[in-house]
Amino acid sequence: MAARPVGGEPVEAETRAGEESLRQQERTEPRPVSPELFAFRTDHLPEPGLVQEPTFVCIQSSDMCNNNNYEVKHLVSRGVIGIQQSHPERASQDGFFVSVVFPGLVTREGCYVFTCELLKHILYQRQQLPLPYEQLEFFYRNRQQDEPSKKSRSKELADRKKCQRVLADLEEIICNLETLFTLTIVPRVLLLLGGSTACPKEMYEINMEGVLAGSAEQSLKTRPCLRKLFHSLFVTDAFSEFKASPIMGAVLMVQGHRSCGTEWFRPKLNFKVPSRGLKLQVNLSCADKVSDLTRPSHQTSRASDDDYVWFQAPVTLKGFHD
């Protein structure tokens, strides 16, 4: 995300072209796509012609071609699909990757929305929430009005307390994330499940180092970009390689400027990104044709600069099973 505003007719033209590309994709989909729809995972590939704009995603598969590990490259444009053999070690050494390229600039607020929706989606997919976040919130509000039966009163009250706790913790994290995104550029976000911050069982990274920010007028609208992001997750079926997991503690780490002034997140100057455990990395970026016009000279080294440090949320999320 570029720290300076960008403008000019070339950028505006690219923004209009990017929005038209996203609108064209929406018109060709059989029904509106939202994060809620992707709460229910499927192994089916999209139908030919579903995406008009070329979208290139990579996944690992171990159940093809006599159980050899292959890298399945899907060029989801006009139904073209190719298969290329890869190294079996890649999945265990480097983890799994999903890359999404937006055809234009995005706003900081948009990056905040992407982050929050991904965090909620990950928690549900990894069985830390019994329902998608919005459904859980709706269910809890409705259950508050119902009087529990005498037979199951103690269990229902215990479930309500667990639900209330996790919703309150998530809301607190989401609210403070919104504030943080207004204070600083956030190149990377980590969600660590289980174990410790030094050696978690699972790690989920949202990498936004390649994202460039513009004003609301210069940037793509957030909702189409969010649909594009979840469409890529849907196509890759990124969570299918992960086994069912028990309830684990979840810790949120975010990268930001050391002088951003956040009072809620705690700086962790000695934190190092874990190298062990299962890993899923979602890479978000803007198209090269946009970045060539807008990328400042310091953009490529910003995330590794000493001015950017890791912050930890003071709340450890503890999910629950219904």
Rosetta blueprint (number, residue, H / E / L):
1 M L
2 A L
3 A L
4 R L
5 P L
6 V L
7 G L
8 G L
9 E H
10 P H
11 V H
12 E H
13 A H
14 E H
15 T H
16 R H
17 A H
18 G H
19 E H
20 E H
21 S H
22 L H
23 R H
24 Q H
25 Q H
26 E H
27 R H
28 T H
29 E L
30 P L
31 R L
32 P L
33 V L
34 S L
35 P L
36 E L
37 L H
38 F H
39 A H
40 F L
41 R L
42 T L
43 D L
44 H L
45 L L
46 P L
47 E L
48 P L
49 G L
50 L L
51 V L
52 Q L
53 E L
54 P L
55 T L
56 F E
57 V E
58 C E
59 I E
60 Q E
61 S E
62 S E
63 D E
64 M E
65 C L
66 N L
67 N L
68 N E
69 N E
70 Y E
71 E E
72 V E
73 K E
74 H E
75 L E
76 V L
77 S L
78 R L
79 G L
80 V L
81 I E
82 G E
83 I E
84 Q E
85 Q E
86 S L
87 H L
88 P L
89 E L
90 R H
91 A H
92 S H
93 Q H
94 D H
95 G L
96 F E
97 F E
98 V E
99 S E
100 V E
101 V E
102 F E
103 P L
104 G L
105 L L
106 V E
107 T L
108 R H
109 E H
110 G H
111 C H
112 Y H
113 V H
114 F H
115 T H
116 C H
117 E H
118 L H
119 L H
120 K H
121 H H
122 I H
123 L H
124 Y H
125 Q H
126 R L
127 Q L
128 Q L
129 L L
130 P L
131 L L
132 P L
133 Y H
134 E H
135 Q H
136 L H
137 E H
138 F H
139 F H
140 Y H
141 R H
142 N H
143 R H
144 Q H
145 Q H
146 D L
147 E L
148 P L
149 S L
150 K L
151 K L
152 S L
153 R H
154 S H
155 K H
156 E H
157 L H
158 A H
159 D H
160 R H
161 K H
162 K H
163 C H
164 Q H
165 R H
166 V H
167 L H
168 A H
169 D H
170 L H
171 E H
172 E H
173 I H
174 I H
175 C H
176 N H
177 L H
178 E H
179 T H
180 L H
181 F H
182 T H
183 L H
184 T L
185 I L
186 V L
187 P L
188 R E
189 V E
190 L E
191 L E
192 L E
193 L E
194 G L
195 G L
196 S L
197 T L
198 A L
199 C L
200 P L
201 K L
202 E E
203 M E
204 Y E
205 E E
206 I E
207 N E
208 M E
209 E E
210 G E
211 V L
212 L L
213 A E
214 G L
215 S L
216 A L
217 E L
218 Q L
219 S L
220 L L
221 K L
222 T H
223 R H
224 P H
225 C H
226 L H
227 R H
228 K H
229 L H
230 F H
231 H H
232 S H
233 L H
234 F H
235 V H
236 T H
237 D L
238 A L
239 F L
240 S L
241 E L
242 F L
243 K L
244 A L
245 S L
246 P L
247 I L
248 M L
249 G E
250 A E
251 V E
252 L E
253 M E
254 V E
255 Q E
256 G E
257 H E
258 R L
259 S L
260 C L
261 G L
262 T L
263 E L
264 W L
265 F L
266 R E
267 P E
268 K E
269 L L
270 N L
271 F L
272 K L
273 V L
274 P L
275 S L
276 R L
277 G L
278 L E
279 K E
280 L E
281 Q E
282 V E
283 N E
284 L E
285 S E
286 C E
287 A L
288 D H
289 K H
290 V H
291 S H
292 D H
293 L H
294 T H
295 R L
296 P L
297 S L
298 H L
299 Q H
300 T H
301 S H
302 R L
303 A L
304 S L
305 D L
306 D L
307 D L
308 Y E
309 V E
310 W E
311 F E
312 Q E
313 A L
314 P L
315 V L
316 T L
317 L E
318 K E
319 G L
320 F L
321 H L
322 D L
